[in-house]
Amino acid sequence: MADRRRYTEGSSARQLNEANRARHRAEGERYMSGSAAPAMVPQPRRKHQKTSHLTEENRRNIAARKAEKKAVTNAQIRYTAGMVVAIVIAVALCCYLLKLISDVRVAKNTVADLKEQVATQLDENTGYSAGLDSMVDLNNIYDIATQKLGMVYSQPGQTLYYSQNSDDYVIQYKDVPEAK
């Protein structure tokens, strides 16, 4: 009588023939014999087992998945790096803006201080000018000019008038003519 070994596939028991035995041996599976539906005893897989049972299409699919996963990871890294660069630029611009605002405030304070100094100096100059004006006695100047220096007031007709240009000064090119 022929060997009637059977194996389970899903929920049904099937007869094990030589082709099935060879396939199961290649996949590293063992079957216990003795019952109509023998239980499969799992074999521990070796870590460095060759993937010779994979078809070319499966290898391509696995390689495509790995490439896609690597591309997604690279895209995430580029996106993260771009965001980090954008954040660094935004922080640098904010710091530069704060520096400019600070410089403007310092300049405004300097201008206010200088305006205050100018106002103080103008007040002091007005006080000194009033003091100088009060120190000068016009009668004393008249007495010194007429008595000590021999100066006299001009008589009517001794004063000559010239038309003035729009300039603030007059340039004299020749002597002033005598009055008639």
Backbone as CSV, one residue per row, in Angstrom:
resi,resn,N_x,N_y,N_z,CA_x,CA_y,CA_z,C_x,C_y,C_z
1,MET,0.832,-1.158,0.000,0.000,0.000,0.000,0.885,1.233,0.000
2,ALA,0.414,2.270,-0.637,1.186,3.501,-0.794,1.177,4.309,0.488
3,ASP,2.158,5.167,0.589,2.285,6.028,1.774,1.201,7.102,1.716
4,ARG,0.364,7.150,2.744,-0.753,8.096,2.746,-0.512,9.210,3.768
5,ARG,0.452,9.931,3.566,0.717,11.040,4.472,-0.158,12.223,4.072
6,ARG,-0.581,12.961,5.072,-1.449,14.095,4.822,-0.901,15.335,5.543
7,TYR,-1.352,16.484,5.104,-0.963,17.736,5.749,-2.170,18.653,5.768
8,THR,-2.108,19.691,6.597,-3.225,20.621,6.695,-2.875,21.887,5.938
9,GLU,-3.868,22.374,5.252,-3.740,23.655,4.571,-5.030,24.390,4.855
10,GLY,-4.936,25.402,5.695,-6.149,26.089,6.092,-6.943,25.176,7.019
11,SER,-8.173,24.920,6.656,-9.019,24.056,7.488,-9.219,22.688,6.864
12,SER,-8.527,22.388,5.776,-8.742,21.087,5.138,-7.464,20.265,5.186
13,ALA,-7.626,18.970,5.201,-6.489,18.049,5.191,-6.261,17.610,3.758
14,ARG,-5.025,17.641,3.312,-4.704,17.266,1.944,-3.646,16.175,1.970
15,GLN,-3.598,15.457,0.879,-2.637,14.375,0.784,-1.290,14.957,0.381
16,LEU,-0.241,14.482,1.030,1.102,14.973,0.787,1.745,14.122,-0.300
17,ASN,2.064,14.718,-1.396,2.759,13.992,-2.448,4.204,14.454,-2.506
18,GLU,4.975,13.920,-3.401,6.405,14.223,-3.459,6.669,15.701,-3.742
19,ALA,5.882,16.332,-4.602,6.097,17.750,-4.911,5.863,18.604,-3.680
20,ASN,4.787,18.275,-2.935,4.494,19.026,-1.719,5.574,18.808,-0.672
21,ARG,6.072,17.538,-0.577,7.127,17.239,0.389,8.379,18.068,0.081
22,ALA,8.735,18.151,-1.176,9.932,18.904,-1.559,9.758,20.397,-1.242
23,ARG,8.554,20.905,-1.521,8.301,22.308,-1.235,8.399,22.580,0.258
24,HIS,7.796,21.688,1.065,7.825,21.889,2.514,9.236,21.747,3.060
25,ARG,10.034,20.840,2.485,11.415,20.696,2.922,12.208,21.975,2.601
26,ALA,11.945,22.556,1.425,12.655,23.767,1.031,12.290,24.934,1.931
27,GLU,11.060,24.976,2.410,10.630,26.057,3.295,11.025,25.796,4.741
28,GLY,11.595,24.673,5.033,12.064,24.379,6.378,10.971,23.921,7.309
29,GLU,9.904,23.347,6.799,8.814,22.883,7.653,8.897,21.371,7.817
30,ARG,8.447,20.882,8.945,8.407,19.443,9.203,7.000,19.042,9.600
31,TYR,6.642,17.850,9.205,5.338,17.322,9.562,5.534,16.054,10.383
32,MET,4.652,15.923,11.347,4.657,14.678,12.115,3.664,13.730,11.477
33,SER,4.013,12.525,11.334,3.097,11.571,10.722,2.370,10.796,11.802
34,GLY,1.276,10.190,11.421,0.579,9.334,12.367,-0.896,9.593,12.426
35,SER,-1.393,10.743,12.104,-2.822,10.990,12.141,-3.267,11.441,10.764
36,ALA,-4.558,11.549,10.575,-5.084,11.950,9.275,-4.742,13.412,8.990
37,ALA,-4.709,14.227,10.019,-4.353,15.632,9.860,-3.238,15.953,10.847
38,PRO,-2.010,15.639,10.476,-0.913,15.844,11.421,-0.661,17.336,11.667
39,ALA,-0.246,17.626,12.882,0.052,19.015,13.240,1.449,19.377,12.763
40,MET,1.604,20.599,12.378,2.878,21.056,11.877,3.753,21.486,13.047
41,VAL,4.964,21.011,13.070,5.909,21.386,14.115,6.775,22.514,13.549
42,PRO,6.686,23.712,14.126,7.457,24.826,13.567,8.945,24.649,13.831
43,GLN,9.723,24.953,12.853,11.178,24.914,12.957,11.675,26.322,13.268
44,PRO,12.587,26.449,14.160,13.140,27.789,14.406,13.874,28.273,13.160
45,ARG,13.620,29.481,12.802,14.251,30.054,11.607,15.623,30.582,11.968
46,ARG,16.507,30.410,11.057,17.847,30.952,11.250,17.833,32.430,10.875
47,LYS,18.641,33.222,11.575,18.643,34.667,11.339,19.155,35.012,9.951
48,HIS,20.153,34.326,9.503,20.760,34.652,8.219,20.331,33.664,7.152
49,GLN,19.069,33.351,7.151,18.551,32.404,6.173,18.417,33.091,4.823
50,LYS,18.811,32.432,3.790,18.727,33.004,2.457,17.268,33.129,2.056
51,THR,16.981,34.153,1.283,15.606,34.380,0.825,15.438,33.843,-0.586
52,SER,15.934,32.641,-0.784,15.866,32.068,-2.123,14.454,31.684,-2.516
53,HIS,13.566,31.533,-1.543,12.197,31.170,-1.862,11.379,32.376,-2.347
54,LEU,11.964,33.608,-2.259,11.256,34.793,-2.733,11.331,34.862,-4.253
55,THR,10.248,35.244,-4.830,10.251,35.402,-6.286,10.835,36.762,-6.637
56,GLU,11.145,36.944,-7.883,11.708,38.201,-8.347,10.732,39.353,-8.107
57,GLU,9.466,39.092,-8.286,8.442,40.123,-8.070,8.390,40.529,-6.602
58,ASN,8.486,39.529,-5.689,8.492,39.848,-4.256,9.721,40.673,-3.901
59,ARG,10.853,40.321,-4.472,12.075,41.088,-4.204,11.914,42.531,-4.679
60,ARG,11.326,42.696,-5.859,11.105,44.049,-6.370,10.152,44.822,-5.461
61,ASN,9.101,44.160,-5.003,8.147,44.823,-4.095,8.816,45.248,-2.796
62,ILE,9.634,44.355,-2.253,10.338,44.686,-1.000,11.298,45.847,-1.241
63,ALA,12.035,45.797,-2.339,12.968,46.884,-2.651,12.216,48.196,-2.872
64,ALA,11.039,48.128,-3.530,10.246,49.337,-3.757,9.752,49.909,-2.440
65,ARG,9.298,49.032,-1.528,8.839,49.506,-0.211,9.980,50.154,0.568
66,LYS,11.169,49.525,0.516,12.326,50.104,1.213,12.687,51.465,0.620
67,ALA,12.677,51.550,-0.718,13.002,52.814,-1.373,11.971,53.883,-1.035
68,GLU,10.692,53.487,-1.007,9.633,54.443,-0.666,9.774,54.915,0.776
69,LYS,10.082,53.986,1.678,10.254,54.349,3.082,11.457,55.281,3.242
70,LYS,12.540,55.009,2.496,13.712,55.865,2.558,13.404,57.248,1.983
71,ALA,12.630,57.289,0.889,12.258,58.568,0.292,11.391,59.382,1.248
72,VAL,10.458,58.726,1.929,9.606,59.422,2.889,10.447,59.956,4.046
73,THR,11.387,59.137,4.514,12.262,59.581,5.603,13.102,60.769,5.158
74,ASN,13.648,60.707,3.945,14.445,61.827,3.431,13.594,63.088,3.285
75,ALA,12.362,62.924,2.821,11.466,64.076,2.687,11.164,64.680,4.054
76,GLN,10.964,63.824,5.050,10.700,64.329,6.402,11.917,65.069,6.946
77,ILE,13.098,64.547,6.662,14.320,65.208,7.130,14.477,66.567,6.444
78,ARG,14.242,66.619,5.121,14.339,67.892,4.406,13.305,68.890,4.925
79,TYR,12.083,68.430,5.176,11.027,69.305,5.691,11.417,69.842,7.069
80,THR,11.906,68.970,7.930,12.299,69.386,9.278,13.459,70.373,9.207
81,ALA,14.436,70.077,8.353,15.571,70.993,8.220,15.112,72.348,7.680
82,GLY,14.210,72.334,6.720,13.679,73.588,6.186,12.948,74.390,7.247
83,MET,12.157,73.709,8.047,11.427,74.398,9.122,12.397,74.968,10.155
84,VAL,13.448,74.218,10.484,14.436,74.711,11.446,15.121,75.961,10.895
85,VAL,15.492,75.927,9.612,16.127,77.095,8.988,15.168,78.286,9.001
86,ALA,13.897,78.050,8.677,12.914,79.142,8.670,12.747,79.728,10.075
87,ILE,12.722,78.889,11.074,12.574,79.367,12.457,13.807,80.172,12.867
88,VAL,14.990,79.689,12.503,16.218,80.418,12.849,16.227,81.791,12.177
89,ILE,15.828,81.842,10.904,15.775,83.129,10.197,14.757,84.054,10.848
90,ALA,13.582,83.517,11.216,12.560,84.347,11.851,13.055,84.898,13.189
91,VAL,13.735,84.078,13.977,14.262,84.543,15.274,15.340,85.603,15.045
92,ALA,16.199,85.393,14.036,17.248,86.381,13.743,16.627,87.711,13.321
93,LEU,15.599,87.665,12.489,14.932,88.896,12.072,14.267,89.602,13.253
94,CYS,13.663,88.842,14.143,13.053,89.447,15.337,14.113,90.130,16.203
95,CYS,15.256,89.465,16.378,16.334,90.065,17.167,16.844,91.344,16.501
96,TYR,16.986,91.320,15.178,17.440,92.512,14.452,16.423,93.644,14.595
97,LEU,15.143,93.325,14.515,14.098,94.332,14.679,14.147,94.936,16.077
98,LEU,14.320,94.104,17.095,14.426,94.620,18.463,15.642,95.534,18.617
99,LYS,16.764,95.184,17.962,17.949,96.031,18.017,17.672,97.384,17.359
100,LEU,17.002,97.370,16.212,16.684,98.633,15.536,15.762,99.501,16.392
101,ILE,14.766,98.893,17.011,13.854,99.645,17.887,14.633,100.261,19.040
102,SER,15.558,99.498,19.609,16.376,100.012,20.707,17.243,101.184,20.234
103,ASP,17.832,101.068,19.027,18.656,102.159,18.495,17.824,103.422,18.286
104,VAL,16.597,103.281,17.812,15.724,104.444,17.601,15.403,105.108,18.940
105,ARG,15.123,104.306,19.950,14.827,104.880,21.273,16.029,105.635,21.824
106,VAL,17.224,105.059,21.659,18.429,105.731,22.145,18.623,107.056,21.394
107,ALA,18.410,107.043,20.073,18.556,108.271,19.275,17.540,109.323,19.707
108,LYS,16.293,108.910,19.958,15.278,109.867,20.416,15.668,110.464,21.756
109,ASN,16.172,109.652,22.668,16.596,110.173,23.973,17.761,111.142,23.811
110,THR,18.693,110.841,22.907,19.833,111.728,22.665,19.356,113.065,22.103
111,VAL,18.423,113.025,21.152,17.881,114.254,20.570,17.170,115.077,21.647
112,ALA,16.396,114.435,22.504,15.690,115.160,23.571,16.691,115.810,24.525
113,ASP,17.768,115.087,24.856,18.792,115.669,25.737,19.470,116.872,25.076
114,LEU,19.768,116.761,23.787,20.418,117.881,23.087,19.493,119.091,22.985
115,LYS,18.197,118.850,22.749,17.241,119.961,22.706,17.172,120.655,24.064
116,GLU,17.216,119.890,25.108,17.186,120.466,26.462,18.445,121.303,26.709
117,GLN,19.597,120.806,26.244,20.838,121.564,26.400,20.783,122.869,25.608
118,VAL,20.234,122.819,24.386,20.119,124.034,23.560,19.209,125.052,24.254
119,ALA,18.087,124.591,24.781,17.165,125.508,25.467,17.836,126.126,26.686
120,THR,18.570,125.339,27.440,19.286,125.857,28.617,20.324,126.896,28.197
121,GLN,21.061,126.605,27.113,22.094,127.534,26.642,21.476,128.832,26.141
122,LEU,20.332,128.736,25.445,19.652,129.951,24.981,19.197,130.806,26.163
123,ASP,18.697,130.187,27.216,18.314,130.943,28.416,19.518,131.644,29.038
124,GLU,20.631,130.927,29.111,21.842,131.536,29.678,22.309,132.710,28.803
125,ASN,22.281,132.515,27.476,22.715,133.592,26.573,21.814,134.818,26.697
126,THR,20.508,134.626,26.846,19.591,135.745,27.016,19.908,136.506,28.305
127,GLY,20.207,135.747,29.361,20.572,136.385,30.633,21.860,137.183,30.510
128,TYR,22.874,136.614,29.862,24.139,137.330,29.678,23.953,138.570,28.808
129,SER,23.139,138.448,27.748,22.900,139.589,26.863,22.213,140.714,27.620
130,ALA,21.250,140.387,28.456,20.571,141.420,29.252,21.547,142.064,30.233
131,GLY,22.431,141.267,30.794,23.439,141.796,31.718,24.400,142.732,31.013
132,LEU,24.802,142.361,29.801,25.705,143.223,29.037,25.014,144.521,28.643
133,ASP,23.753,144.419,28.255,23.028,145.633,27.879,22.874,146.572,29.075
134,SER,22.691,146.019,30.228,22.523,146.886,31.403,23.865,147.473,31.847
135,MET,24.956,146.860,31.508,26.273,147.365,31.882,26.690,148.554,31.004
136,VAL,26.161,148.616,29.809,26.552,149.677,28.873,25.689,150.913,29.145
137,ASP,26.360,151.988,29.369,25.656,153.262,29.574,25.874,154.095,28.315
138,LEU,24.806,154.330,27.552,24.923,155.043,26.284,25.373,156.502,26.490
139,ASN,24.974,157.129,27.566,25.419,158.503,27.839,26.930,158.557,28.058
140,ASN,27.458,157.570,28.736,28.898,157.525,28.981,29.637,157.348,27.654
141,ILE,29.126,156.516,26.779,29.749,156.314,25.467,29.711,157.630,24.671
142,TYR,28.604,158.376,24.723,28.484,159.646,23.996,29.509,160.662,24.523
143,ASP,29.634,160.693,25.833,30.594,161.641,26.421,32.021,161.315,25.994
144,ILE,32.389,160.050,26.029,33.752,159.670,25.646,33.976,159.954,24.173
145,ALA,32.984,159.638,23.310,33.152,159.835,21.868,33.256,161.315,21.533
146,THR,32.481,162.183,22.149,32.494,163.604,21.783,33.600,164.375,22.479
147,GLN,33.908,164.056,23.694,34.866,164.859,24.436,36.299,164.347,24.267
148,LYS,36.518,163.070,24.441,37.890,162.560,24.375,38.336,162.318,22.939
149,LEU,37.446,161.789,22.098,37.838,161.397,20.752,37.518,162.473,19.722
150,GLY,36.772,163.457,20.047,36.480,164.569,19.147,35.491,164.234,18.053
151,MET,34.665,163.329,18.254,33.680,162.960,17.242,32.489,163.905,17.339
152,VAL,31.818,164.106,16.181,30.635,164.966,16.145,29.557,164.260,15.353
153,TYR,28.307,164.689,15.606,27.198,164.149,14.810,27.274,164.714,13.410
154,SER,26.755,163.968,12.446,26.737,164.457,11.066,25.654,165.523,10.919
155,GLN,25.931,166.469,10.038,24.987,167.541,9.770,24.040,167.102,8.666
156,PRO,22.899,167.722,8.564,22.000,167.358,7.464,22.682,167.605,6.126
157,GLY,22.566,166.646,5.204,23.179,166.745,3.896,24.518,166.036,3.822
158,GLN,25.093,165.654,4.942,26.353,164.927,4.946,26.146,163.416,4.780
159,THR,24.971,162.958,4.909,24.687,161.528,4.814,24.291,161.189,3.396
160,LEU,24.964,160.222,2.782,24.657,159.765,1.434,23.961,158.402,1.528
161,TYR,22.962,158.230,0.711,22.229,156.959,0.693,22.470,156.244,-0.628
162,TYR,22.693,154.939,-0.570,22.911,154.102,-1.751,21.819,153.038,-1.789
163,SER,21.443,152.665,-3.028,20.453,151.583,-3.124,21.185,150.263,-2.860
164,GLN,20.569,149.447,-2.064,21.205,148.194,-1.646,20.681,147.049,-2.504
165,ASN,21.578,146.176,-2.909,21.176,144.957,-3.623,20.481,144.006,-2.648
166,SER,20.053,142.925,-3.184,19.380,141.957,-2.313,20.379,141.217,-1.425
167,ASP,21.669,141.435,-1.670,22.680,140.776,-0.835,22.696,141.390,0.552
168,ASP,23.272,140.667,1.479,23.342,141.140,2.853,24.557,142.042,3.087
169,TYR,25.425,142.166,2.128,26.636,142.970,2.309,26.880,143.820,1.061
170,VAL,27.755,144.826,1.212,28.080,145.740,0.107,29.575,145.664,-0.121
171,ILE,29.958,145.553,-1.389,31.379,145.547,-1.739,31.706,146.922,-2.334
172,GLN,32.721,147.573,-1.784,33.103,148.916,-2.249,34.271,148.774,-3.212
173,TYR,34.040,149.182,-4.478,35.065,149.091,-5.505,35.879,150.387,-5.656
174,LYS,35.316,151.531,-5.230,36.022,152.816,-5.329,35.576,153.707,-4.178
175,ASP,36.224,154.850,-4.050,35.895,155.748,-2.959,34.508,156.341,-3.116
176,VAL,33.945,156.662,-2.000,32.613,157.268,-1.977,32.765,158.733,-2.403
177,PRO,31.933,159.256,-3.330,32.100,160.639,-3.793,31.751,161.628,-2.673
178,GLU,32.342,162.809,-2.798,32.101,163.872,-1.801,30.686,164.397,-1.913
179,ALA,30.125,164.817,-0.811,28.751,165.374,-0.799,28.788,166.772,-1.367
180,LYS,27.796,167.223,-2.112,27.763,168.536,-2.732,26.942,169.506,-1.945
